[in-house]
Amino acid sequence: MSHPYKTRSGGATVTIFVPYDCRNHCPFCINKEEYGDMTGFSLEKIVQSIRRMDAITPKCDFVFTGGEPFADIEKLQIMLDEIPTTHRVFINTTLPVSKCQTEEDILAFAERNKYKITCINVSRHMQHYVVESNDSLLTRLPVPFRINCVLYKDYPKENLIPFIERFRKLPGANIQFRFDYTATTPEKGGSVYRSGRLPDALRLPLRLQGHGADLSQDPALLHHRGDRSR
């Protein structure tokens, strides 16, 4: 079978908007409008789409985003079960915990699916827009994780180093600083590095030894790569 939609080795990246919204209101979120009209937006249709994309490009990456994928673990499990192990799977999340969903629930889900989940991308920002779960939860995850931080408008630049030091303590932590997508245009581009907005603090030769990459030598960690999904 030919695969007409393959754009690279392995195939395209397939972004799955989970069929349920979150209760957050992050000012830089570009996905909210996707949930303005939920007509035809159902778990059943997403399952059909997963099967179709698997047939077209059997080694593509799947990225769950939202919304909040972990807002409904049962539905997330149904969707994840449809994805064969030939694919890489990424989950964008704030790792929400509540009285209805505990840290143990999230850990049990991750443990159950650790052979299928490639990475959990955890949103953490210098300004707090959501109720964050404890950092200790990250150290207990049985799968790789990455911190995604959006540098939104007048973010507190003086807090960059403390922010990095906060996660430097966590074994296995990688940090990606992302551009504010709401300010991204074809003219401006989306790269923090290219646009000259690379903060002075990040020009220092910072290396999170054993916890990620040399930020001064790896501008990919600071780029919007044209891929909003991970």
N, C-alpha and C positions, 0 to 999 in steps of 0.2 A: 504493500500500500504506500502511495506517495503521501507526503505530508506538506501540503501547499502553504501552511502558515508557519513553518519553521523559520525563525529569524536568526538562529544561532545554533551551535551544537547543543542538542538537548531539546530545542524548541523554544517557543515563546514563554514569557512569564504570564501566568494567568492569575489575575487578582479577583478574589471572591469577596464581594461585599456581603457580609452575613445578613440574613433576612430579619434582623431586629436591630433597632437603634440603641444607642447608649443614652444615658441621662446627663452626659457631660456637655459643656458648652465652651470648649477650647476655642479661643478667638482665631486661631490660625487653621482650624480644621477646614479642609476643602471637600469633605465627604458629606456634610450635613444635607446639602441639597439633594443628594442621592436618595435620601429618606423622606423627602418632602411628599412624594407620591409613591405609595407602596403597592399600587395596582400591579398585579401580576408578579409581584416580588415575593416568592414563596420558597420554602425549603424544598419542595418537590421539584420546582423548576431549576433550582441550583444543582440538585442532585443530577438531573438530566444533563445540565450543562457540563458538569464534571465528567460524566461518562463520555460526552461528545468530545470534549477537549482531550481526554485520555486517548481516544481513538485517533484523533487527528495528530497529536504530538505527544507520544507516550512517555517522554522523558522530560517534559517541561517542569518548571517550578510552579507550585501553587502557593499563593500568599493570601491568607485570611486577614481581612481588615474590616472596618466598620465605620460607625457602630462600634461595638465591643464584642469580639468573638467569645470572650469568657463570660458574657452576660447570660448565656444559656448553654451550659456545658453539654446538656443532652443533645441539643441540635447540632452543636459543634462536633460532637462525637459521630453523629449520623453522617455529616458531610465528610469528616475525616476518614470514616470507614470506606467511603467510595473511592478513595485515592490509593492506587496501588503503590507498592514500595519502590517502583522505578522512578518516582518523582521526589524532588525535594519539597519540603513543606515548611513555610514560615508563618508565624502568627504574630500580628501586630496587636498589642494589648497594653492596658494600664495595670494588668493583674489585679482586678478588683476583688476585694474581700468584703463580706458583710455578714450579718447574722444568718442570712440564707445561704451563703457560700463562704466557707472557711478556707484558710490556707491549706488545710489538709485535703479539702476537696480539689483544689488546684493541683496540689502535689500528686494526688492519686491519679488525676487525669493525665498529668505529664508522665508519670511512671508507666501508666497503661499504654501510652502512645510514644514512648521514648525512642522506639526503633523507626518511627515514622516522622517525628518532628525534627527538622534540621536545626531550627533556631527559633527562640521566642524573642521578639523585638519589643522591649519594654519602654514605654514612654515615661520619661522623667525629665522635668524641666526646672529651670532656675526660679521661675515664678510658678507657684502652685495653682493649677487650674482644677485639679481633681483630688479626691482623697486617696492618698497613696498607701499601698500596703507596705509593711516593714521591709527594709532592705535585706533583713535576714532571710526572708522568703527566697530571694534570688540565689543565695548560697545553697539552698536546699533543692533547687530545681535539678532534676536528673537529666536535663538536656542543655545544650549551649544556650546562652542568652546574650543579648546586646542591649545597651542603653541607647535610646534615640532621644536626643535633646534638640528641640527647635529653638533657634536663636531668633526670637520674636521681637520685632521692633526695638524698643529701648530696653533690651534685656540688661540686667545688672552686670556689667562687664567685670566689676570688681569681685564678683562671685564665681568667676570661671575656675580659678585655681582651687578654691574650696570645693566646688562641685566635682572637679576631677579627683581631688583627694578623697572625697566621700566614697567614690566607687573604686578607687585604687585599692582600697582595703579588701575588696570582695574578690576571692579567687575566680579567675576565668572571665572577669568583666572586660568588655570592650565598649568603647563609647563612640558614638557617631553624632557629630553636630550637624544639624540640618538647617537649610535656609528656610525662611518664612515663605511658604508657597503662595500666600495671598499677595505677596509683593513681586512674584516672579512673572515676567513677561518675556516674549521672544526677544525684545530689545535689550532687556536687562540681563537675561540669563538667570540661572539659578544657583550659581556657584558662589559660596561664601569666599572661596579663595580667589576666583577670577575677578569678582566684583570689587576687590579691594577692601572687603569688610572683614577680612581675617583679623580677629582681635590680636592686639599686641601680646596678650598673655599666651596665645597659642603659637606665637612665632618663636617662643622659647623652645629649646631642645628637650621637650618633655617626653620621657619614655615611661610608660606604665609597665615596668619590668614584670614579666610573667602575667600581665593583666591586659595585654592588647598590643597596640602598635605605637611606633614613634610618630606622634602627631605632627612634628615638624617636617618629617620626611615622607609622609603619606597623605597628600592632599585629598585622596579619594575619601578619606574619613570625613572631610569637610565639604564635600561636593553634593549638590543635587545632581544625580547622574541621569536625569531624564527618566528615572524609574521611581515613582512615588510609593512603590509598594514595600520596599525594604531598605 
